[in-house]
């Protein structure tokens, strides 16, 4: 019998990079309660690992993630009772996965191969950068089976990425968004050939890693925080604080020296 840990593959790469692969290809990497618990545990471990700076999330086989596996048993998704208490526990379990992705101080790159449905779509929306293979498609999912389109942060993230008008249309119709359209509307940063997807994600990860740890971590924090900024003044206040602290780092001094000496900087994270 397969174990939930087998549903995930985790590979450390050199220089602060790791790849997390959803590994239920026969089910298009659909999620069970046990799989989500294993994923949450893995994300907690990533959060605690100060040597990791970039996490790539992708799927094995033909799909990124087909959302909740409707054949997995309990409709609660948690293995609990099929009543309001069980349903809420299951919903909070799945939503907690997405909250963990957003809370990471690492840069998260979603390399989307094939379908990303429901909670699978939510995982991509919570990531910092999204790359799509030409085979990718993005589906709200729940609205088509009598549930609301708002789950796992979709109603929060989607309008911030593509605008409220387009988000309303996608969430109320549940129509799929193919990769080319996802690129056109800004849902993904880039669309590439399927065979080039992981290489492109790795190249982007290494471009991030060339910058200083302080700069990338705080840029991510500023971006997400200032999507909620109540005013320009509030946004600039956060920027000023982060920038002044950056000026005090050894890495900034090293970058300035390297610029003057016409060489690449060597960052130490200090």
C-alpha positions in Angstrom: 0.0 0.0 0.0 1.3 3.4 -0.9 2.1 5.9 1.8 1.3 9.6 1.6 5.0 10.4 1.7 5.4 8.6 -1.6 2.9 11.1 -3.1 5.7 13.8 -2.8 9.2 13.9 -4.2 11.7 16.4 -2.6 15.1 17.0 -4.2 17.7 19.4 -2.9 19.8 21.2 -5.5 23.0 23.1 -4.9 23.0 26.6 -3.6 19.7 26.9 -1.7 17.3 25.4 -4.3 14.9 22.6 -3.9 12.2 20.9 -6.1 9.0 19.6 -4.7 7.1 17.3 -7.0 3.5 16.1 -6.5 3.8 12.4 -7.3 0.4 10.8 -8.0 0.7 10.8 -11.8 -2.0 8.1 -12.3 -4.5 10.6 -10.7 -3.0 13.7 -12.3 -1.6 14.4 -8.8 -5.0 14.9 -7.3 -4.9 15.5 -3.5 -6.1 13.3 -0.7 -6.3 14.4 2.9 -3.2 12.3 3.6 -1.3 13.8 0.7 -2.1 17.3 1.9 -1.0 16.5 5.5 2.3 15.2 4.0 2.6 18.3 1.9 2.0 20.6 4.9 4.7 18.7 6.9 7.1 19.2 4.0 6.3 22.9 3.7 6.9 23.3 7.5 10.3 21.6 7.1 11.1 23.9 4.1 10.1 27.0 6.2 12.4 25.9 9.0 15.4 25.3 6.7 17.4 28.5 6.6 19.7 27.2 3.9 16.8 27.0 1.3 16.0 30.2 -0.7 14.0 29.0 -3.7 11.4 26.2 -3.9 10.1 24.9 -7.2 6.7 23.1 -7.1 5.7 20.9 -10.0 3.8 17.8 -10.9 4.8 14.3 -12.1 3.5 13.1 -15.4 0.8 14.8 -17.4 -0.7 17.1 -14.8 0.3 19.7 -12.2 -2.6 18.9 -9.8 -6.2 18.0 -10.5 -7.4 19.3 -7.1 -9.2 17.2 -4.6 -9.4 13.5 -5.5 -13.1 12.9 -5.5 -12.5 9.1 -5.4 -10.4 9.3 -2.2 -13.1 8.5 0.3 -14.6 10.9 2.8 -16.2 13.9 1.3 -14.8 15.9 4.1 -11.3 15.5 2.6 -9.9 15.0 6.1 -10.8 11.4 6.8 -13.3 12.7 9.4 -17.0 12.6 9.6 -19.2 13.6 6.6 -20.9 16.4 8.5 -20.3 20.1 8.9 -17.6 19.6 11.4 -15.7 17.1 9.2 -16.2 19.3 6.1 -14.8 22.3 7.9 -11.8 20.3 9.1 -11.1 19.2 5.6 -11.5 22.7 4.2 -9.1 24.1 6.8 -6.6 21.4 6.0 -6.6 22.2 2.3 -6.5 25.9 2.9 -3.7 25.5 5.4 -1.6 24.1 2.6 -2.0 27.3 0.6 -1.4 29.5 3.6 1.9 27.7 4.2 3.0 28.4 0.7 2.2 32.1 1.1 4.0 32.3 4.5 7.3 30.9 3.2 10.1 33.4 3.2 11.6 31.5 0.3 10.8 32.4 -3.3 8.2 29.9 -4.6 8.1 29.1 -8.4 5.2 27.0 -9.7 6.2 25.1 -12.8 2.7 24.2 -14.1 2.6 21.1 -16.4 -0.9 20.1 -17.5 -4.0 20.8 -15.5 -4.1 22.9 -12.3 -7.6 22.5 -10.9 -9.2 23.8 -7.6 -6.7 23.4 -4.8 -4.0 22.7 -7.4 -4.8 26.1 -9.0 -4.8 27.7 -5.5 -1.2 26.3 -5.0 -0.1 28.1 -8.2 -1.8 31.4 -7.2 -0.1 31.4 -3.8 3.3 31.0 -5.5 5.4 34.0 -6.2 6.2 33.2 -9.9 4.2 31.0 -12.2 5.6 29.3 -15.4 3.4 27.3 -17.6 4.0 24.5 -20.1 2.0 24.8 -23.3 0.0 21.8 -22.1 -1.0 23.7 -18.9 -4.6 24.8 -18.2 -6.1 26.4 -15.2 -9.5 25.4 -13.8 -11.6 26.8 -11.0 -13.4 23.4 -10.8 -15.6 23.7 -7.7 -18.2 25.9 -9.4 -18.9 23.1 -11.9 -19.8 20.6 -9.2 -22.2 22.7 -7.1 -19.6 24.3 -4.8 -18.4 27.9 -4.6 -15.5 29.0 -6.7 -13.9 30.6 -3.6 -11.7 28.0 -1.9 -8.1 27.8 -0.7 -7.6 31.5 -1.3 -8.6 31.6 -4.9 -11.1 34.5 -4.4 -8.2 36.4 -2.7 -5.3 35.8 -5.1 -7.0 35.6 -8.5 -8.4 39.1 -8.7 -5.0 40.5 -7.5 -3.3 38.7 -10.3 -5.7 39.2 -13.2 -8.1 41.9 -12.1 -11.5 41.7 -10.5 -13.5 41.8 -13.8 -11.7 38.9 -15.3 -11.7 37.0 -12.0 -15.5 37.3 -11.7 -15.9 35.9 -15.2 -13.5 33.0 -14.6 -15.0 32.1 -11.2 -18.6 32.3 -12.2 -18.3 30.4 -15.5 -15.6 27.9 -14.4 -14.2 27.8 -17.9 -10.7 26.6 -18.3 -7.9 29.0 -19.1 -5.4 27.5 -21.5 -1.7 28.3 -21.2 -1.6 30.9 -24.0 -4.4 32.9 -22.5 -2.9 32.6 -19.0 0.2 34.3 -20.4 -1.8 37.0 -22.1 -3.8 37.9 -18.9 -0.8 37.9 -16.6 -1.8 34.7 -14.7 1.7 33.3 -15.5 5.0 35.0 -16.2 6.0 32.8 -19.1 4.7 30.0 -21.3 7.3 27.5 -22.6 7.4 24.2 -24.4 6.7 21.2 -22.2 10.1 19.8 -22.5 11.7 23.1 -21.5 9.5 23.7 -18.4 11.8 22.4 -15.6 14.9 23.9 -17.2 13.2 27.3 -17.4 12.1 27.0 -13.8 15.7 26.1 -12.8 17.1 29.0 -14.8 14.7 31.4 -13.2 15.5 30.1 -9.7 19.2 30.6 -10.3 18.5 34.1 -11.5 16.9 34.8 -8.2 19.7 33.1 -6.3 22.2 35.4 -7.9 20.8 38.3 -5.8 21.4 38.7 -2.1 19.3 36.7 0.4 18.2 39.8 2.1 17.2 41.5 -1.1 15.1 38.6 -2.4 13.4 37.8 0.9 12.4 41.4 1.6 11.4 42.1 -1.9 9.0 39.2 -1.7 7.6 40.5 1.6 7.2 44.0 0.3 5.4 42.9 -2.8 2.8 40.8 -0.9 2.4 43.4 1.9 2.0 46.3 -0.5 -0.7 44.6 -2.5 -2.7 45.4 0.7 -1.2 48.8 1.4 -3.9 51.3 2.4 -2.0 54.2 0.7 1.1 55.2 -1.2 2.5 56.6 2.0 2.1 53.3 3.8 3.7 51.4 0.9 6.7 53.8 0.8 7.1 53.6 4.6 7.6 49.8 4.3 10.0 50.3 1.3 12.0 52.9 3.2 12.5 50.7 6.2 13.5 47.6 4.2 15.9 49.7 2.0 17.6 51.4 4.9 18.2 48.0 6.6 19.6 46.7 3.2 22.1 49.6 3.1 23.5 48.3 6.4 24.2 44.8 5.2 27.6 43.4 4.3 26.1 42.2 1.0 25.3 45.7 -0.1 28.8 46.8 0.7 30.1 43.8 -1.3 27.8 44.6 -4.2 29.0 48.2 -4.3 32.7 47.1 -4.2 32.1 44.5 -6.9 30.5 47.1 -9.1 33.5 49.4 -8.8 35.8 46.5 -9.5 33.7 45.3 -12.4 33.2 41.7 -11.1 30.2 39.7 -9.9 29.5 40.1 -6.2 29.9 37.3 -3.8 27.0 37.4 -1.4 27.2 35.8 2.1 23.7 36.5 3.4 25.1 39.0 6.0 
